[in-house]
């Protein structure tokens, strides 16, 4: 009798999301309701998933405090973990999903009868990435990565009438599947070298044995870094990002980029820091190099873009580099805090882009933002806060996040990386300031802008979070620092 | 595992490549060469082809083929479960029920959307009026 230790609680959030996706589709074909009804179904699924995530969080904290057993946090034959790290990542994913759907609501409404498919795809993508952040088995990481990524490829091409959307979807699909294949090849080589798929088992393997000829393992690590580096759009694996960010429907891009970043960095942190921590002499220089290249390259390229979406894409490449300094620092809490904070800013920024240039449109020239402050003062103010947050101005959450990862990297002995990072931050500041100047210092062209209420809400939440966690970061920092992996 | 252990694979590669090269070269040198237009045509059941091979055909074939593959794959998963389902117990039943529910739900969705209707005109009645006009 094979009885895997079953803890349904471990997958209830994902199950809730998947059942929500099914419910949305069935409700749509049976009753063809108004979009608001579908929105309520989705909100229900997200609420249920969030509730179970909170239960998981309490359990994880109890187990760490000694009230429960650490073994309780391992479920499904050691496939899924419910440790604080996984639960924090899940929570960030779910909140990003809720805000992302709100930000893209005008686009979803405009999709007609296909709106249920878009909502279902979003829920399924979140379920996949949620599996990815909580997986202990490398094959499970891959499974979650694929479930999430495939849904994102389709979302990128959701506006079928636009050829740029098709182009974005195809590019994302081809390059993304290639990156996934590289990742799974790395997993296979790690298995060949250690005989283990489980991240925790790999850690105990390396603390018990010293591998004298680790060639296969090193190639495996390199391939995994390439595959995951692609997903978080770190240079030099970032080539897809500008085209996809520009071509995919604006209403979805913020969500797509944010969840891929959260899940990708959670996987990188868990695999590298937890699983392969004993081999860090080997991968630290590589990750530091990728980090420096992303920061400097991303900021420089963002500086010369004429399209705001391409600019945001390159700035997200730079941000991937900044988060990577946290991976170099070896502290998972800094990485978690940074991606959680950045995800909100990204979704909020693309809500602005969708409001200014239309949710399904794919061209968002920088000129459209000239004098935005007079056309829509609220939008310009909110966007300014988000941009300054991304730049890492003091009193914004971006500053706290950057300070956290930089000090981790500094104490890990990577002073040169921190110096490069600070210089790149100055460059990035120029990037964001350019947009702000454009919005405030030029004359307005065109009439007052009609801003949908959903975008207004998203922008308010994202801007408020940026400021509140910038001034009083304690609440989120405490959560992130108690969210350590097993 | 040293490099020498891979030697049989190397020998196999050489043999395979050699066989292809030798057969192709031998037939090139020994065969009579009397081409006619029919012989140079692409082979199609031994009959002279009547139309160009590349042509448009209705997208519904792809739809049906795709749906077939989906349900085919589902059956493969069920086989794996079926061979040890007594050992898995109620856990296995629950897992398979969840899995089957999602496949069935997909079937219901595509059915209601009219993907199984062979008649394109009738299929479009499932679409909303605004979409129908566009299509």
Interface residues (C-beta under 8 A of the other chain):
Chain A: X1 X2 X3 X4 X6 X15 X18 X22 X25 X26 X29 X30 X32 X112 X113
Chain B: X84 X87 X88 X89 X91 X98 X101 X102 X105 X106 X108 X109 X112 X113 X127 X128 X130 X131
